[in-house]
Amino acid sequence: MINADVLSSVLRLLRFKASVFFHASYCGSWVIDTSGSGRSTFHLIAGGNCFLHLPDEEKAIPLHTGDLIVFPRDSKHSITDVEIYNEDEHVSNPIEVDSCDVDGATALICGYFDFDDPRRNPVINALPDTVIVKGSGNVIEPRLQILIDLMKSETDNSVTGSDVVIDKLSEILFIYAVRSHINDSAPQSGILAALTDTQVSRALTAIHDNPAEAWTVEKLAMEAGISRAPFSARFSELLGKPPMTYVGEWRMQLANAELKEGKKSMLEIAELVGYSSEVAFRKAFKQITGITPGVARNTLL
């Protein structure tokens, strides 16, 4: 079973914003392709049916009402009205309609996720290029349907503040995508796999609960309940980095969040993540993140 406390702490620091750039109901011949934007994208099938085409998949993946597709790393893809799709031959001539209840129409809500330094976030790194959340047949379906209904209501009945509400609801979509990926697959590496490993997850809990502790590999191995060498090997195998590298990166993620919050002094933040002086903290922050704490504090998402 996954360690929910550690996952929650990681997700809490996953600073990002979501924005919807497209919502409409289409029939006729159409194609949606957001590839090349350089941003994480999502597509929610709010009504009807369509097909997802991926370069590495021989067959199109059928999509239905309630299905959610997330591309954490801007992967090449196309969503179309047809199962057999040729990019060079398919003529996109969409007919926008007022409702997805029209025969053959498909309602889509599409948007972007903009993450604060996604390369350093363990959740983003642990996700596959394509995450598909089925609108039926999964444990989160009832709650996902409620979210979809809310988004459709806001998009169909634009009132004051609707854009803000839709964007905030879209942020929740990403959390559901992570949940679904954990429930529907068995991650073999990354933070999501580590959280299902009894021994490594104990060490992660210790790191996340007490980031200011003077951690060593020996101390973390004791928390995990195994000897130093097998612990270090297992940790590195799952997370792709040595334990102390993870400790340093986690501390700086915490520090980065506090810097952007702007409520604590530099020394308070330094002490929060285990440094007794600002000088040592500044040096470590620059070494790990590539920028100074001052730059991080003034860089808004």
C-alpha positions, 0 to 999 in steps of 0.5 A: 500500500502506498504511503499516503502521508508522504505522497500528500507532502509531495503533492502539497509542494507541487506548485502549479497552475491550470488554465483552460484554453478550449471548451467546445462541442464538435461534430464533423471532421476535426483534430486536436493537437497541442504538441509542441507547446512546451507545456503539460496539457490535458484533454477532458472528454466532457461528452461523446466519443473520439480517438487518441492517436500516439506515435508509439501505438499502432492502434488508436485508443478509444475515448469516451465521456468522462475520460481524462488524458494528461501529457505531463511532458508535452508528448506528441499526440492527436485526438480526432473524430476517426479511428484511422487517422493520417496526419497528411490526409485528414481534413479538419473541418470542425462544426461547432454545435451548441451541445454535445447532445447533438448526434455524433458531437464530442464535447472537449475541455482542454487546458494546460498545467504550468509547473514550477520547476517540473524537472525537479519534482519527483511526482512529475518525473515518476509519471509516464508520458501519457496518463489516461484516466477512464471515466468508468471502471475506476475507483475514483469515477464517482468523484471524477464525474462530479468534477466533470459536471461542475466544469461543464456547468461552469463552461456552459453557463459563463458567469462572473468568476467562471474562468477562475473556477474552471482553472481551479477545478482543472488543478484538481484534475491533475491530482485525480490523474496521479491517483488514478495512475497509482491505482491502475498501474504498478510503478516500477521506479520513481517516488510512486514506486518508492512509496509502495516499498515498505522499507524505503517509504519509512525512510521517506517518511522520516525525511519528509517529517524531519527535513532539518534532521542531520540525516546520514545514510546510516540514520536513514537505513536505521529508519528503514530497518535494514543495513546501510548497503542494501538500503542505499542500493534499494533507494537508488534503484527506486528513486534514481539517486542516492539517499543524501541527494534526495534529502538535499533536493527535498530540503530545497523544494521545501525552501523554495516553497517558503521563499515564494510564500514570503512569510519567513526570513532567510535564516528561518528558512535555512533553519527549517531545512537543516542549515545553521547559517544563511551562508551555508543555506545559500551555497547549498540552494545555489548548488542544488537548484542552480539559482540563488534563494533571492532569485527564487523568491522573486520568481513567481509561477 
